[in-house]
Amino acid sequence: MHIIKTSVIENIKHNFEELFPAEKKIAQYILDHLEEVTLLNISQLAKKAHASEASIVRMAKHLGYNGFFQMRLLLSNDVAQKDSDMLNNAPLLTSEKIFSACANRIRSLSSFISTNDLLCAAKLICEARICHIIGAGNTIPIASDLGFRLQRNGQSCMYSSLPEQYFNNIALGDSSDLVIAISRSGASTQVLKALSLAKKKEMKILVITADPNSQIMDFSDAILQINDTNEMHDQNVRADSHLLELAVNDALIYVIKNYPLFNFDDKLPTQINDVELLLSETKF
């Protein structure tokens, strides 16, 4: 069988007629459910396609792959590229396409933020006396979200929508505090002024930004860099929702709550979460 050394999708289409009947049934299911198949293991696909695992392996090998796992991995890349092209050239008119676009944007974060980056950020947060979380304009809700959730997990935080207030909080702080600055452009005047003040107080600074060359980098002790590779230019729906910053918030909270699972010798400080204990009395 001739193998097309391009995408898995084109390879399946080109060689479809040469597959055995059981393999065609599986191949057709894959073509009809591309995004879903990238999330299925071989047992799940066998059940969905009403086929045997052995038939799936034979189909993958007939198409030139080592097995289903390799084919699925390459298919994931194809789908990501397909969705990227879709973002730039066609409107998103179904919920599947909209959520797929969102998922691809979040998935791109792993190319810029490593596990070690998250662990270093988590350690800074948990070793701080107080975390001052600052933002300006559209990132104010992101700062509030992170501050509220860190407090729920036992970390003392201060955050405000008013620059005057977080200026004052930082001025009253000390060198054991941490400032978390969230600025996609890295050029917010209020944020830069707050960081200049934090440096004078010898505070540690964690930066969440999209621009690695911005002024905000001059102040940072640690950086979590986002990069929106799938921004929806030329669309009625723009990628200005700060979805990636919210995803970074989620990742930070996860790492903080599950730090021991990463099997590192140094342990984060443990804190009793009195807020959760109090709230537990109001929940069934």
N, C-alpha and C positions, 0 to 999 in steps of 0.2 A: 504493500500500500504506500502510495506517495504521501509524504508528510509535509504540510505547509509549515515553514518555520516562522509563523507569525503568531497571531493571537489564538488562544484556545477556541474562541468562538468561531473564527474563520476556519480553523482546522477541523472542527466538528462538521461545519456546513460543507466543506469541500469533500470530506471523506464519508459523509453520512450514508450514501448509497452502498458503500463497501462494507458497512458494519453488518453483523448478524442481527436477526430480528430482535432478540432480547436486548442487544446493545443499542439498537435504534431507539427502542422505547426509553432507555435511560438517557440517551443523547438528546432526545426530544424534550424530555423533562428538564434537562439542564438548560437547554436553549429557551424554554418557556419560563424558567424560574432562576435566572442568572444570579440575582442578588441573594436569594434564599439559599442557593446551593453553596455559595461561598461560606456559609455559616454552618453547614451540615457536615457531620462525620459520615463515614461510609455506611454505618448501620442505619443512620437516620435517612440517608439518601435511598438506601435499599427499600426501606419501609415506604417512603414517599412515592417512589417510582414503581412500587410493586415488583421489585426485581431482587435477585440474590446479590450478595456482596461479591461473590466470585464473578458474576457477569459484569459488575462495575469495574473490577480490576482488569478483566479481559478487555473491556471497551477502552479503558485508559491506555493499556499497553498496545492495543491495535492502533491507537492514535499516535503512538510514539513516546508515551510518557512512562516513567518508571512504575507508576501506580497512581491511585486516585489522589493521594495526598499531594503529590507534585502537581498534578493537573489542577487541583483545587487552588493551590497556592498561586499558580500562574493565572488562573481564572480570576482570582481576586484582584490581581494587578490589571487585568483586562477591564474588569468592571469599573475599577477606580478611574482608569483612563477614559472609559466610555462616559462615565458620569461627569468627568472634567470637561470633555468635549461638549457634552450636553449643556453644561452650565454656560459655556461661552457662545453657544449657537442656537439654543432652542429654549423656549419658555418651559417652566415646570408646571405642568397642568394636572398632575395626579399627586395624591398624598405619598405614594411610593417614591416618586422622583424627588419630591421635596425633602422627605426624611432621609433618602439616600444621599442627597447633596449635603445635608447637615452632618450625616455620619462620616462622609468622606472628609469634610473640613476638620472634624475632630480627630479622625485617624491620622491626619497629616502632622499632628502635634508630636507624635513619637519620633519624628525625624529631627526635631529641634530640641526637645526636652528629654534628657536621658533619665534613667532610674536614679542615677547618682545625683542629678540636679534636684529631683524631687526629695530625695533623702536629705540632702544638705539644707534645702529650704525648710523641711519639716523640723530638722534639728534646731535651726535658728529660731523658728517660731516657738518651740516648746522650751527652749532655754531662756527665752526673753521674760523679763519681769512683766512688761506690758508690750503688746503689739499695737502700734499706731498705724491704722490702715487708711491710706489716703488716695484720693482720685479727684478728677475734675470733669465737669460736663457729663458725658454719657457713661463714664466709668464709675460715677458715684454709686449707682445701684450695685455694681459689682463689688465695690469696697464694702458696702453695707452687708451684702450677702455673705462675704467671707468673714467679716467681723462677727456677725450674729452666729454663724455656724461654729466658729472657733470658740466663742463664749459658751455655746452649748456643749462643747467638748472640754470645758474646764480651763481654757486659756483666757487670761485677762486681756481685753482689747478696748481700744478707743477708736471711734470712727464718727465722722460727721459729714454732712453735705455742705457745711460752711467752712471755707478755708481758714477764716479767722479762728474758728474753734479748734481745728487740728493744729494750726500754728501754736495756739496757746497750750494745747496738750503736750506738744513736743517740747515747748519751752520749759514746761514744768517737769519733764522727764529727766532721765539720767542715762549713763552709758550702758546700763543693763537692759535698756529698752531696744526694741526692734521697730523700724519703720518699713511697712510693706507698701510700696508705691505702684499703683496700677495706671499705666498710661500707654495707650496703643502707639501714639506718635512719639512719645518720649520727649515732647517739647512743651508740655503744659507749664505755663508760667507759675501757677500756684504750686504745682507739684515740685518744680525745681527749687522754688524758694523754700518750701518745707524741707526738702532734702539738704539744702545748704545749711539750714538751721540744725537739722539732725546731725550733720557732720561735726558742727561746732560742739554739740553735746556728746560727741564720740559714740553715737548710736550705730548699731549694725543696720544695714539697709538691704532689703530684698526687693528686686525690681521685676515687674511683670510687664513686658513691652513687646512690640512688634518690630521696632527699629533698632538693630544692633549698633548703629552708628550715631544714635542720638545723644544729646547732652546728658540724659538721665543715666547713661552708662558710667559716666565719670564718678558717680556717687556710690555705685553698687558694690556690695560685698558678695552678692549672689544674684543670678539672673535666671528667670524663666522666660524664654523667648517664644512667642507665638509667631506663626507665619501663615497667613490665610492664603494658601495656594489656590483655593477654589472660590475666590470672591466672585459674586455674580454680577459682573459688569454687563451693561446693556440689558439688564432685566428690570422688570417692574418691581421685583422683590430684591432689595439690595442686602448684601451680607454685612449689615451694620448692627446686628443684634448682640454683638459681643458674646456670641455663643462659645468661642474658644476660651475667653477669659473665665466664663462660668465653668467650662470643662476643667480648666486648671484649678479652680477652686475645689471642684469635686475630687480631683486627683490628690490635692494637698490634704484634704480632710481624710481621704482613704488611707494615705500613707501614715498620717499621724495616728489614726486609730489602729492601724495594723502593722506598725513598725517592727515588732518582734518577728513577724512572718518573713521579713526580708533576711533573717539570719545574720545580722551584724552584731559584733561584739558590744559596741557601744549602745546603750539603751537610752531611749528618751525619758525625761523626767515624767513620773506618773503623778497625776493629779486626780483627786476625788471630785467627781462632777456632781456638786450639790444641786445644781439646777435640774439635771435629769432626775435626781432622786426626789426632788420636790414635785416635779411634773409627773412623776410616776404615780403619785397619789391621785391624780386627776384622770388617769387613763385606765380603761378596762383591760 
